[in-house]
Amino acid sequence: MNQMTIGRLSKAAGVKVTTIRYYESIDLMGEPERSASGQRLYDEQAVQRLSFIRHARDLGFPIDSIRELINLQAHPGDDCSQVDIIARRQLADVRQKLSQLEALEAELKRMVSACAGGSIATCKVLETLGDHAHCLDAHDAGSIYTKIGAKL
């Protein structure tokens, strides 16, 4: 069996070492084997698991859903209807975020187009940001930014 250190696993899966340790701490990765000196040792299965987790995270799946999917993988002969439910739930979440982002885009475009220069005292962007009543829609920018994170 070809074993690798956490550094090699990190490079093989394209994930930072700290991320691997985090996934281990929340039991997504499982406990690695240890060398006689206590160094973590991983095999190809760990690379596959970590790659799976990374790809699922790239697609926006929350940790709990990834945990469910990993648990479902342990039963390859079972019906995949639960996997379908999880994927559809994620798709619905992405569609909701897209809708919220489109509303935010429209509001930002409106704010920017209303700004025709001039002085700070008459700036429509600052006026709109200062009073939600100047917005066209009842968007919730705080919640979409929080849900999507600082990736915006």
N, C-alpha and C positions, 0 to 999 in steps of 0.2 A: 504494500500500500504506500503510495507516494504522499508524504505529509509535508505541509508547508507552515511557515510561521504566519503570524497575524499580518505582518508587513507584506508578504507575498500574496496572502489572501486579499488584502486591501487592493493591491495592484491588479490581481486577476479579476476581481469583481467590480473594480472602479468605485470603491467605497472607502471613505476615510477610516482609519483605525479606530478613532473615537466613536464612529457610527457603529462599527462592529461590536465594540464593547457595550454600547448602549443597547443594541439589539439582543446581546447576550443577557444584559441585566433585566430586560423585560421578557425574557424567555421566548424570543422569536427565533433565535439561532441554536438554542440548546447549549449544553455544557461541552466545551472542547476538551479533547484529550490533552494531557500535559506531559512534557518531557520530564526526565529525571530531575532537571534543574527547575521545573515549574513553568517552563515556557509553553504557551498555548500552541497546539498543533492541530492543523485542519487538513481535511481531505477534499477530493473533488466534489463530494456531496455538499460540503460547506460552501464551495464556490457556487454551485447551482442554487442552493437555498438563498444565499446572499444576493445573487443576481435576480432571482425571483422577487425578493423583497424590494430591491432597488427599482426594478421595473414597475412593480405594483405602486410604489411610492411615486415614481415619475408620472404614473397615470392618475395620481391623486387619491388612491385608496387609503383610507384611514388605517391605523395600526390594528384596530379591532377587526376590521374586515380581512386584513392580511392574515391575522392569526386564525380566523375562521377558515380561510382558503388553505392555509398550511395544514390545519387539522383535517380538512376534507381530503387533501392529497394522500393522507395516510390510509385512505380507504378507496383504492383505485377501481374497485369493482362496483362501487355504489353509483346510483343515479346522480347525474350532475345538476339536478334541478336547483339545489341549494346554491351552487356556484353561479348559476344563471341569475338567481334572485339577487345575489351580492353584486354581480356585474351590472344588472339593471338598476339597482339602487345607486350605484356609482354614476352610471350614465345620467340618471335623473338629477343627481346632485350637480353634475357638470353642466347640464342644460339649464338648471336654475341659476348657477353662477354666471353662465354666458348671458342669460337674460338680464341679470342684474348689471353685468358689465356693459351691455348695450345701452341700458338706461343711463348709467353713469357717463358713458361716452356721449350720448345725446345731450345731457345736461352740461357737460364740460364744453362741448362744441358751442352750445348756445351761449354759455358764459363768455367764452373767448371771442365769439363773433360780436357780442354786445360791447366788448371793450374796444373802443375806437381811439385809444390813446387818451391824451389829456392829462389831467392831474390825478394824483393819488386820491384827493378828496372826492372826485367824481368817478372813480374806477368801479365799473360794474362787476368785475370779478370779485374784488374785495367786498363790495356791497352784498353780493349773493352769498359769499362765504360767511359773511357776518350775520345773515338772517335767512334761515331756511325758507321763509315765506316767499322769497324771490325766486325759488326754484319752481320749475314746471311740474315735476313729479314728486311724489312722496318716497323718494329713494332712501335707502338706508346704507349710505356709503361706509359707515363704520363697520357694519356687520359683514359686508362683502369683502372689505379689505382684511378684516380679521379672519374670515373663512379662507380666503385665498392666500393670505400671508403677504409678506413683504416682497413677493415675486412680481408684483405689479410694476 
